[in-house]
Amino acid sequence: MKKAKHDFGPIGLAFAKIFSVAAFCLAGVSLQASSVGVWDGESGAPASHSVDDEGGEVEVTSHRSYQGGKALKAHVGPNTNASEDRSGFDRSEFRMSECSADMFDSPRYIGFAIYFDGDVDQPLDAKGNWLSFHQWRQCTSRAIPPINFGLQKGVTPPDGKVAVQLSIRADGDAINGGQPSHQYKTILDKNRWYRVALGAKVDPSGDGFVRLWIDEKQVADFSGSIGQSELAQEMEIKCGIYRGGGVPLENGADTIYFDEVRYGDSYAAVDPGQDGE
C-alpha cells in the first residue's frame, strides 16, 4: 500500500524510551514530557497501557497497517447500548495515559497514523449521535473533553469521505452540549492512511495551546484558555472509538485503525511518518 510521503531527517531520541513488548494489556501510566514512546501492531502496545475497561477490546490486526505488517483496530458493531433516551454508548478505546496531574498544565505531543474504514458512518444531527476518536479528558468527570477529535454531526460528506472536527472547550462553554469555543473542521478520505500529530497544553487560566498537523501540514493553531477550572485538574488521553447511543442500529459497525502511535515533547518526536524502531 502506498504510504504518505515524508522527508524528515534523522530524529534525535536523547532521553527517549521506546516501548516494544508482545502484550497489549494491563494498566496505564502517566506520560513524561521528556520521553518518546511508540506502540503499534508490530509490538502490540507497552504493558503500561491498556484497553479501556468499559468497552470493546482494541485488536492487534494484520488486516492492514501503515508501517510494518500490523496495526491497532478499534471496532464497534451495530449499536447494542442504544436506549430510548439515547443515553447509551459504545466504546473500543485504549488509554495513552491514566489520570494524572502531571498531564495537566504541561505541553504534550501525540502522533498517530489513522485509517477510517469504509463502514464508518457520519453521526446524524440528533441527540445522542456522536463519535469521538481522540480525547484529552479531564478526569473524574463525564463532561465533554477540553480537546475532542471526532466526526461532525449532521453533515453529509461526498461518498467515500468522512467529515471530522477538532473541538476545544474552556470555561464559559457548556460542559455538556452546546458549541465549543473553537473548532477546526475538514473532510478526509475513507480507506486511506493519514498522519496526525497534535500538540497541546491544557490550561484554563489562558496559557494553553492546541496545534494540529495532518500529513505534515499544520492546519490548526490556537492559543488561550483550554479546560474547565471547576473540574479535576488532571488529564487522561485516549484513542479509539467512543460512540453515542443515538447511533441507529441500521448504521451497523464502525471501524478505525491506528498505527505508529507516539507521544513526546515535540512535533518531530511524534510524527508517525518518521522511520522508527
matplotlib code that plots the C-alpha trace (Angstrom):
import matplotlib.pyplot as plt

x = [0.0, 1.2, 2.3, 2.2, 5.4, 7.7, 11.2, 12.1, 15.8, 17.1, 15.2, 17.3, 16.0, 18.1, 16.4, 13.9, 12.1, 11.0, 8.5, 8.5, 6.5, 4.4, 1.4, -1.4, -2.9, -2.6, -2.7, -1.9, 0.9, 1.5, 3.3, 6.5, 7.2, 10.9, 10.2, 9.2, 7.1, 5.9, 3.4, 1.7, 0.5, 4.0, 5.0, 1.5, 1.4, 3.5, 2.4, 1.9, -1.1, -4.5, -7.7, -10.4, -12.2, -15.7, -16.0, -14.9, -11.3, -8.9, -7.4, -4.0, -4.6, -2.7, -5.6, -3.9, -1.1, 0.6, 4.1, 5.1, 2.5, 0.1, -2.0, -4.4, -8.1, -10.9, -14.3, -17.9, -20.7, -24.4, -25.3, -26.2, -26.3, -28.9, -31.7, -35.0, -33.5, -30.4, -28.1, -26.2, -22.8, -20.3, -16.5, -13.4, -10.6, -7.1, -5.7, -2.5, -2.3, -4.0, -5.5, -2.6, -2.0, 1.3, -0.7, -2.4, -0.9, 2.1, 2.8, 2.3, 2.5, 0.7, 1.1, -0.6, -1.5, -5.3, -7.4, -11.2, -12.7, -15.4, -18.0, -17.6, -21.0, -21.4, -23.4, -26.9, -27.8, -29.8, -29.5, -27.0, -25.4, -21.7, -18.4, -15.0, -11.7, -9.2, -9.9, -7.9, -10.2, -10.4, -10.6, -13.5, -16.0, -18.2, -18.1, -17.2, -13.4, -11.5, -9.9, -12.0, -11.3, -14.3, -16.8, -19.0, -22.7, -25.4, -23.0, -23.3, -19.9, -19.4, -19.3, -16.0, -15.4, -15.6, -16.2, -14.0, -13.9, -11.4, -13.2, -11.6, -13.6, -12.9, -14.7, -17.8, -18.6, -21.4, -19.8, -22.2, -23.8, -23.6, -20.9, -17.2, -15.1, -13.1, -13.4, -11.4, -13.3, -12.2, -13.1, -10.9, -11.0, -12.1, -9.9, -6.5, -4.0, -3.5, -0.7, -1.9, 0.1, -1.5, 0.4, -1.4, -1.2, -4.5, -4.7, -8.0, -6.1, -5.4, -1.9, -3.0, -2.5, -3.6, -1.7, -2.8, -0.9, -2.4, 0.1, 2.9, 0.7, -0.2, -3.9, -4.8, -3.0, -5.0, -3.7, -5.8, -8.0, -8.5, -10.3, -12.7, -11.3, -14.0, -13.3, -10.4, -7.0, -6.0, -5.9, -6.0, -5.6, -7.5, -7.6, -10.2, -14.0, -16.3, -19.8, -23.1, -26.2, -28.2, -26.4, -29.1, -28.9, -29.2, -25.9, -24.1, -20.4, -17.7, -14.0, -11.0, -7.4, -4.4, -0.7, 2.6, 1.0, 3.6, 4.0, 6.8, 7.8, 7.8, 6.1, 9.3, 9.3, 5.8, 5.3, 4.1, 5.7, 9.3, 11.3, 11.3, 12.2]
y = [0.0, 3.5, 5.5, 9.2, 10.8, 12.4, 13.9, 14.3, 13.8, 11.7, 12.4, 12.6, 10.4, 11.5, 10.6, 8.6, 5.5, 3.2, 0.5, -2.9, -5.7, -8.5, -8.0, -5.5, -5.2, -4.1, -0.7, 2.8, 5.2, 8.9, 10.2, 12.0, 15.1, 14.2, 10.8, 9.4, 6.3, 4.2, 1.4, -0.2, -3.6, -4.9, -4.8, -4.8, -2.0, -1.3, -3.2, 0.1, 1.0, -0.7, -1.2, 0.8, -1.4, -0.1, -1.4, -3.4, -4.7, -3.0, -5.7, -6.1, -7.0, -7.9, -6.9, -3.6, -1.4, 1.9, 0.6, -3.0, -5.7, -4.9, -2.1, -1.5, -1.9, -0.1, -1.6, -1.4, -3.3, -2.4, -0.3, -2.7, 0.0, 2.3, 3.3, 5.1, 8.3, 7.8, 7.9, 4.7, 4.5, 2.1, 2.1, 0.5, 2.6, 2.4, 4.8, 6.6, 7.7, 7.2, 10.2, 12.3, 15.9, 15.6, 15.6, 18.9, 22.3, 20.8, 20.6, 17.2, 15.9, 12.9, 11.4, 8.5, 7.2, 6.8, 5.0, 5.4, 2.2, 2.3, 1.3, 4.5, 6.3, 10.1, 10.9, 12.4, 15.8, 14.4, 13.8, 11.1, 10.9, 11.4, 9.6, 10.6, 9.0, 11.0, 12.7, 14.7, 14.4, 16.0, 13.1, 12.3, 14.0, 12.8, 16.3, 16.8, 16.7, 20.0, 18.6, 16.3, 15.0, 13.3, 13.2, 16.1, 15.8, 16.4, 16.6, 14.6, 14.4, 13.0, 9.3, 7.8, 10.8, 11.5, 14.9, 15.4, 18.1, 19.1, 20.9, 23.0, 23.9, 26.2, 27.9, 29.6, 26.7, 24.3, 21.4, 19.0, 20.1, 23.5, 24.8, 24.8, 27.9, 26.9, 24.2, 23.0, 21.1, 19.3, 16.4, 13.3, 10.2, 6.9, 3.8, 5.6, 6.4, 9.9, 11.0, 13.1, 15.0, 17.1, 19.2, 20.8, 22.4, 22.3, 25.4, 27.1, 30.3, 31.3, 29.9, 26.9, 25.9, 23.4, 22.7, 20.1, 18.7, 16.4, 14.8, 17.2, 20.3, 22.4, 23.0, 24.5, 26.7, 28.0, 29.8, 30.7, 29.1, 25.3, 23.2, 23.7, 25.3, 23.8, 20.2, 18.0, 19.4, 16.0, 14.6, 11.4, 10.8, 8.2, 6.9, 4.6, 4.8, 6.3, 6.4, 7.8, 5.7, 7.7, 5.9, 3.9, 0.1, 0.2, 2.2, -1.0, -1.2, 1.5, 0.6, 2.8, 1.7, 3.2, 2.7, 4.3, 5.9, 8.1, 10.6, 13.0, 16.6, 17.9, 17.5, 16.0, 13.3, 12.2, 12.5, 9.0, 9.1, 9.0, 5.9, 4.2, 1.0]
z = [0.0, -0.9, 2.2, 2.7, 1.6, 4.1, 4.1, 7.7, 8.5, 11.4, 14.7, 17.8, 20.6, 23.5, 26.9, 24.9, 25.9, 23.0, 24.1, 22.4, 24.1, 22.9, 25.1, 24.6, 28.1, 31.7, 33.4, 32.3, 33.2, 33.1, 30.0, 30.7, 28.5, 28.2, 26.8, 23.5, 23.2, 20.2, 20.0, 17.1, 15.9, 15.4, 19.0, 20.4, 23.0, 26.0, 29.1, 30.8, 28.6, 28.4, 26.5, 28.2, 30.7, 29.8, 26.3, 23.3, 23.1, 20.7, 18.5, 17.0, 13.4, 10.3, 8.1, 7.3, 8.6, 8.0, 8.6, 9.2, 9.0, 11.8, 13.3, 16.2, 15.3, 17.1, 16.2, 17.5, 15.9, 15.5, 18.5, 21.3, 24.0, 22.5, 24.9, 24.4, 25.7, 23.5, 26.5, 25.9, 24.3, 22.7, 23.3, 21.7, 23.1, 24.5, 27.1, 26.3, 30.0, 33.3, 35.1, 36.3, 37.5, 35.6, 32.4, 33.2, 32.6, 30.7, 27.0, 25.4, 21.8, 20.4, 17.0, 15.2, 11.7, 11.3, 8.8, 8.6, 7.2, 4.6, 7.2, 9.3, 9.5, 9.9, 13.0, 12.5, 13.9, 16.7, 20.5, 21.3, 17.8, 18.1, 17.6, 19.0, 18.1, 20.1, 23.5, 26.0, 29.0, 32.5, 34.9, 37.4, 35.1, 32.2, 30.7, 27.1, 26.9, 26.6, 23.4, 21.4, 17.8, 16.3, 13.4, 12.6, 13.3, 10.7, 7.8, 4.6, 3.0, -0.5, -1.0, 0.4, 2.6, 6.3, 8.0, 11.1, 13.7, 16.4, 19.2, 22.0, 25.2, 28.1, 31.0, 29.7, 27.3, 28.1, 29.9, 28.2, 24.9, 23.2, 20.9, 21.9, 21.9, 18.8, 16.1, 13.2, 10.5, 7.4, 5.0, 4.8, 2.6, 3.9, 3.1, 3.3, 6.0, 7.4, 9.6, 12.5, 15.2, 18.0, 20.5, 23.4, 26.8, 28.8, 31.0, 32.0, 33.0, 29.4, 28.8, 26.8, 23.2, 20.6, 17.4, 14.8, 11.8, 9.1, 6.7, 7.7, 7.2, 10.2, 9.9, 13.4, 15.9, 18.9, 22.0, 25.0, 27.7, 27.5, 30.0, 32.9, 36.1, 38.3, 37.2, 38.3, 37.3, 35.9, 32.4, 30.5, 26.8, 24.7, 21.2, 19.6, 19.2, 21.7, 20.1, 21.4, 21.9, 19.4, 16.5, 14.9, 14.7, 11.0, 10.8, 11.8, 12.5, 12.8, 12.4, 12.7, 12.6, 14.4, 13.8, 14.9, 18.0, 19.6, 22.4, 23.2, 23.8, 20.2, 16.8, 15.4, 18.1, 17.4, 13.7, 12.7, 9.3, 10.6, 10.4, 13.8, 15.6]

ax = plt.figure().add_subplot(projection="3d")
ax.plot(x, y, z, "-o")
ax.set_aspect("equal")
plt.show()
